[in-house]
Amino acid sequence: MSSPISGPAVPFWKSKRLEDLSPEEWESLCDGCGRCCLHKLRDEETGEISFTNVACRMLDLETARCRRYASRTRWVPDCVTLTPQDLREIDWLPPSCAYRLVAEGADLPAWHPLVSGDPQSVHAAGASVRGRAVSEREAGPLEHHIVDWPGRLPRVPRRRPRSPS
């Protein structure tokens, strides 16, 4: 007896609510870009957010990953432990953040490691802080480091068509 032909499985981020993800699925949504680990400034009068290129001291600027992720709140007490409920309140996640995208019903970009299968694709696409961030230990005043790229979607370079041989 033959088995029915089935199409490709629907990825968990499309088939489950964020609240229903396993801890492993939840953690795998993080693409490792490090943009959320950049300091942000909020204008007290307007509430407007300004991104900086200054990274939390716990962020490894080469890998764009937290050096002590499991114990990060011990080292940085105001570090946010993101939950599905928080996504309704937080307005500072970058537009490329998978948690934000999935919460908004959007799909993950092609460079996301869950889509590409390659954890380095986030760096190759220019979506991470690698080569763009400075450590808070060396930065000086945050106001001197305001940038707009963390608040924009990464521009993925188009592949040039191959010339005929």
C-alpha positions in Angstrom: 0.0 0.0 0.0 1.4 3.4 -1.0 1.4 6.3 1.3 -0.3 9.6 0.3 2.0 12.2 -1.2 2.3 15.1 1.1 3.6 18.6 0.4 6.3 20.3 2.3 5.7 20.7 6.0 4.6 24.1 7.1 7.3 25.7 9.2 6.5 26.0 12.9 6.5 29.9 12.8 3.7 29.7 10.2 1.7 27.0 11.9 1.9 27.9 15.6 1.0 30.9 17.6 4.0 32.4 19.4 2.5 31.4 22.7 2.5 27.8 21.6 6.1 27.5 20.6 8.4 25.2 22.5 11.4 26.9 24.3 13.7 25.6 21.5 11.4 26.9 18.7 11.2 30.3 20.5 14.9 30.6 20.8 15.5 29.5 17.2 13.5 32.5 16.0 16.3 34.8 17.0 18.4 35.3 13.8 21.5 36.4 15.8 21.7 39.8 14.2 22.3 41.6 17.5 20.2 44.7 16.6 18.1 44.4 19.7 21.3 44.6 21.8 22.1 48.1 20.5 21.3 51.0 22.8 18.3 53.1 22.0 17.4 56.6 23.1 13.8 57.7 23.6 12.8 61.3 23.3 11.0 62.1 26.5 8.6 64.6 24.8 7.7 62.7 21.6 8.4 59.1 22.6 10.4 58.8 19.4 13.1 56.1 19.4 16.6 56.7 18.1 18.8 53.8 17.4 22.5 53.9 18.1 25.4 51.7 16.9 26.5 51.2 20.5 26.2 47.6 21.6 25.6 46.2 25.1 28.9 45.2 26.7 27.8 41.6 26.7 27.4 41.5 22.9 30.3 39.8 21.0 30.7 42.2 18.1 32.2 39.5 15.9 29.5 36.8 16.4 26.6 39.3 17.2 25.7 36.9 20.1 25.5 37.6 23.8 28.6 36.3 25.6 26.5 35.2 28.6 23.1 34.7 27.3 21.8 32.3 29.9 22.9 34.6 32.8 22.6 38.0 31.0 20.2 39.6 33.4 22.6 38.9 36.2 25.2 41.0 34.4 22.8 43.5 32.7 19.8 43.8 35.0 17.7 45.8 32.5 18.2 43.3 29.7 14.8 42.2 28.4 13.8 38.6 28.4 11.4 38.7 25.5 8.1 36.8 25.7 5.1 36.6 23.4 3.2 39.0 25.7 6.0 41.5 25.6 5.6 41.8 21.8 2.4 43.7 22.3 4.1 46.3 24.4 7.6 46.7 22.9 8.0 49.2 20.2 11.8 49.2 19.8 12.4 45.8 18.1 14.0 46.3 14.7 11.7 45.8 11.7 13.8 42.7 10.7 13.3 41.0 14.0 11.8 37.5 13.5 9.7 37.8 16.7 8.2 41.1 15.5 7.7 39.7 12.0 5.9 36.6 13.1 3.8 38.5 15.6 2.7 40.8 12.7 1.9 37.8 10.5 4.8 38.4 8.1 7.2 35.7 6.9 10.9 35.4 7.7 13.4 36.8 5.3 15.4 34.6 3.0 18.6 35.3 5.1 17.1 34.1 8.3 18.9 30.9 9.5 15.7 29.0 9.8 15.0 29.7 6.1 18.5 29.6 4.7 19.8 26.7 6.9 23.0 28.7 7.4 23.6 30.6 10.7 26.1 32.9 8.8 23.5 34.0 6.3 22.4 36.9 8.6 25.9 38.3 8.5 26.4 37.6 4.7 23.2 39.6 4.1 24.4 42.6 6.1 21.5 42.2 8.5 23.7 41.9 11.6 25.7 44.3 13.7 28.9 42.7 12.7 31.3 45.4 11.5 28.9 48.2 12.3 28.6 48.3 16.1 30.9 49.6 18.8 31.2 48.5 22.4 29.6 50.6 25.1 32.9 50.4 26.9 34.5 52.5 24.1 31.7 54.6 22.7 31.4 57.6 24.9 28.1 59.6 24.8 25.3 57.6 23.1 24.1 60.8 21.5 27.2 60.8 19.3 26.3 57.4 17.9 22.8 57.8 16.5 22.3 55.9 13.3 19.3 54.9 11.3 20.2 51.4 9.9 19.0 49.3 12.9 15.6 50.7 12.4 15.4 49.8 8.7 15.1 46.5 6.9 18.4 45.3 5.6 19.0 45.8 1.9 20.0 42.5 0.6 22.2 43.0 -2.5 20.8 41.5 -5.7 22.7 38.9 -7.4 24.0 39.9 -10.8 23.0 37.6 -13.6 25.7 35.4 -14.9 27.2 36.5 -18.2 27.0 33.9 -20.9 30.2 31.9 -21.2 
